[in-house]
Amino acid sequence: MRNSSATVVTLRRLSTVSYVHDPDDTTATLWTWYWMDEHGYWREYNLDHTGTDLQQALEDAFLRKSPGGIHFRIAYGDYKINFSPESDMRQENVRYGTKRKVRRRPSKFVTGNDIKLLKRPESMLSAEQTKAKDSHLPSNWSSIPSETQYKRVSLSCLSEEFKDVEKLFRKSMKRSVEILKIERVQNPFMWEKYQSRMKENMLASKKTINEKRLFHGTSPGAVGSICKQNFDWRLHGKNATKYGEGSYFALNSWKSDTYATRNNKLSKFMFVAKVLVGSYTVGQSSYRRPPRKDPRNPESDLYDSCVDDTSSPSIFVLFDTDQFYPEYIIEYYVLQ
């Protein structure tokens, strides 16, 4: 019998200097820190309770090999991270002792050719390369790893962005609630589809489009799939097709709350979505698309959406996935 042997190869990630050490170096590596939530998803650190960028604070403490790691507070929790061993870094809740895995990854893989390109004078860049540098994504979005389809970013409760969403949510909420978390949904593919549809609508109408921020209550298990694949009317039950077989959105948060179901921690989930409602008419349960504006003309344009009442609509039904974008997730608890 021949003895089999295995060859063990040790791999090491090579990188340029960290952006924290030299922020002016265009070839510096931008590192991103993540923690794993209870569902096994990697979440990016955002801001602490004072609005300080945790990404830079974590990277700085890691590079300085700070003894005892780093301590910080997010919303109502105090946490600490020990950076040793680097292969098994953990975040620990100081009060409860709960531990979560932590990892540090480059935000973007940079090749040798990329570095050469970055070192070239601006005048030598091609038109396509210069255009690529201009972000087509919202300015408030944080970086997204190239291998990631979408990302959920927790907002600091002290940020203006958080306060704006909270104000919109509470304005039409009839129940007493405690907001546990607000997350921004960053899905470049879905955002580009939404922006393309918006441009089409603008060209077609030759005037300002009718865009609204609306609510959509859902079950805890559907949150991840909505972030990844958008709202899907095919998942709605028969009780949610009164005005057509489409995706339903409400003008008032209290209405969407009636469709939001609790998880095992008794918290509920509601989306704030950007919706291109456009022109609308009263819907019917048999509709699978909006009706024609002129029923007598087979080539007539269609309405963009259906509603419960054209004079004062509170429910909107959309039939195409590029007509809406899930902008924020609100996790909240209803106070008894």
N, C-alpha and C positions, 0 to 999 in steps of 0.2 A: 504494500500500500504506500502510495506517495503522500508525503506530508504537504498539505496546502498551506500557503502563507499569504497573508494580506498585506498590502502596502498601504501605509497610512500617510496621507498627504496633508500637511497643515497649510491652510490658506489664510492669507492676511489681506485685509482690505487696505489698499493704498489710497491716499488722498492728499490734496494740497493743504496748505495751512488753513486753519479754521477762520471763518469770517470774524469771529470775536477778537482774535489776535491781530488781524489786519483787515478792517472793514473796507478799506479803500482798494484792496487788491481784487481786481475783477476775476482772478482765477481762484480765489479763496473758496473753500467748500462751505456751503450753507447747510448746516446740520439741523435736523428736526427731531424733537423728542416726542415720544408717544407713550401712553399707558394703556393697558388692556382692561376693558370694562368687563362687567359680569357676564356678558354674552360672548366674550372672546373677540370683540372688535378692538382694533387699535385706534385710539383717539389721540389727537394732537393736543399738547398743552397750549393754552392760549394766554390769558391774563390772570394775575392773582387778584385778591380782593381790593387792592389799591389801584388796579389798572396797569400794573407793571408787566412788561413782556416776560413771561416765564421762560420762553425759548432761550433768550439771551442769558437770563439769570442761571438757568440750568447748564448751559454750555460753558459759561464762565466758571461756575463752581466745579464742573467736571474737569476742565483744563487745569485749574489751580489745585486739583486734588484736595479739595477742602476737607479737613478732618471732621468727621461726623456728618459728612454729606451736606445737604441743604434742607432748610425748613421753610415752608410757605403755607399760605392760607388761600383757599378757593371757596368763595361763597361762605358757607357756614362750617367748613371743615379745615382742620389743621393737618398738614402732611409733612413727611420727611422722606428723603431718598438717600440711601447710601450707595455710593458708586463702586463699591468693592464687594464681591468681584464684578468686573465689568461684564462678564458673560452671563451674570444672573442678577442684574440690578432690579431693585424692588421699591415701590412706593408704599409707604405705610401710613394708615390713618392713625394719628397720635392718640385719639380718644378711644377708638374701638380696636385698634391693632390689626385691622384688615389690610392685607398686603396685595398689591397688584404688580404684575410684571411691567418693566420699563425697558424701552429700547431707544437707541440713538441711530438714526439713519441719514444718509445724504439726501437732500431734497431732490437732487437731480444728478444722474450719472454724467460725469464730464470726461470726455475722451481727450487724448493728446491733441487731436485736430481742433477740438473745441477751444482748448487753451491757446493754441496758436492763433485761432480766429479772434479770440477775445483780446489778444495782445496787439492786433492790427489797428492802425489808426481808423477812426470813424469814417473817414473819407474813402477808405478802401472797401468798406462793407457794401455788398450788393444791395439793390433795392429790396429784394425779397428778405434778406437777412435783417435789414433795418426795420422793415415792416413787422417782422416777427417779434422784434423787441417790444413793440407797442402792444400792451395787454388788451385783449378783447373781453376780459373778464371784469366783474365789478371791482372797484378800487378797494373795497373793504374786505375782500377775500384774502385769506392767508395762502401761503404756498401749498401746492398739492404735489406729492410725489408722483413721478411719471407713471409708476405702475399702479396707481390708485385710481379707481373709477369715480369715486366720490368721497367726500370727507364731511364729517359733522364737527363743527367747531363750537365749543361751549363759550357763551358770552359772559363777560364779567358783569355782575349785577350792578356795578357802578358805571358801566359804559353807557353812552348816550344811545347806542344801538339797542341795548337791552331795554332801556327805559322807554324807548319809542314803541317797541313791540309790546311791552307790558301795558302801556297806556292804551294801545289799540285793543288789546285783549280784554282789559278790564272795563273799557268804555261800554261794552254791550253784554257783559257777563252779569247775570242776575243773581248768581250764587256767590257766597263767600269762599274764596279759594286762596291757596298758598302756592305760589309759583316755585317749583323746585329747581327748574333749569330751563334755559332757552338756548337752543342750538341753531347755528346757521348751517344750511345745507349747501354744500359746494359740489356741484356735479357739472363739469364743463360741457359734456356732450349734450345734456338736457338743456343747459342754459343757451347754448348756441342754436339749438332747434327753436327754442322759444323766441330768441332774438330774430331769427330768420322769419318766423311767422309774423312777428311784429312789423318788420320791414315790409313784408308782403301786404299786410293790412293797411299800412300807411300809403303805399303806392296805389292800392286799389281804391281807397276812400278819398285820397288826396286831401286829407285833413287829419286833425288830431285823433288818435286811436282812443278807444274806450277801455282803459285798463283799470282794474280794481284789485285791492288787497282783500281777499276773502278767507273764510275759515273752513276747515275740514277736520271733523273729529273722526278718530279711527281707533282700531284695536292695537294693543302693544305689539302684537306679532306682525302687523302690517307696516310698521314704521320703517324698518330696514328696506323692505322691498319698494316702498314709495320713494325713498331716497335714491335707490339704485335705478328703478324702472319707471318712476312717476306714478301718478294715480291711474288706476285701471278700473274702468266702469264694469268690467266683466266680473269683478270680485264683489259687486254690490248685490245685496239680497233683493227679493221682489218688493220689499217694503221701501226701497229707495229708487223706484223707477216710475213714480207718479207723473213726472214731467218729461220722461224720455229715458232711454237706456244710455246714459252718459255718466260722467263724473260730476258729483254734486258738491256745490260750495255754498256757504251761507254768508250773508252780510253781517249777521250777528253771532258772536261767539257762544251765547247761551244756546242757540239753536244747534250748533255743531257739538256742544257738550252733551246733548242728548244721544248722539251717535258714538261718543267716545266711551270705551269700556276700560275698566280698571285692570291693572296687572296684579301680581301677587303681593305687591307692596301698597296696593290701593291707590296708586297714582294713575292719572289719565294722560292721554296724549292728543294734542291738537296741532294741526299744521296751519301756518299762515302762508297763503299762496298768492303769487302774482297771477292774475287771470285776465286774459284778453276777452272780455265779454262782448265787445263790439255791438252790433245791432241784435236785438232779441225780440222774441214773440212768446206767447204763452205755450208751454209744452204740453204734450200728451204722452201717455204711457206707451203708445205704439211707436213713437219716434225713435229711430236709430241714427238720425241726423236731423239738423234743423230743416224746417220746410222752406219752400221757395217763397221769396218776397212777393212774387206775382204768380199765384197758383195757375193762372191761365196760360202762362208762358213757360214752356218746358226748358227754355234756356235762361230763365231768370236766375239771378244770384240768390244764394241761400242766406238765411239769417245766420249770424255767427253763433248764437246760443239760444237756449230756451229758459224761461223764467216762470215763476208762479203767478206773477201779476205785473203787467207791463207798466202800470201807473206808479207802483211802488214795489219794485221787486226785492225780495229778501232771499230767494233761492235761485241759484244759477246752475244750469246744466250745460256742460261742454262735452263735445264728442270727439275731438282730436287731441292727442297728447301734446302737441306743440302749442296748444292754446293756454297752457298753464305751467307754472313752475313752483315746486314746493320750497319756499324761501326759508321758513323757520319752523322748528319743532318746539312746542311748549309742553313741558312736563309739569303737571300741576296736581294738587291735592284739594279735593272738595271738603271744606270744613263743615262739620255737622252742627 
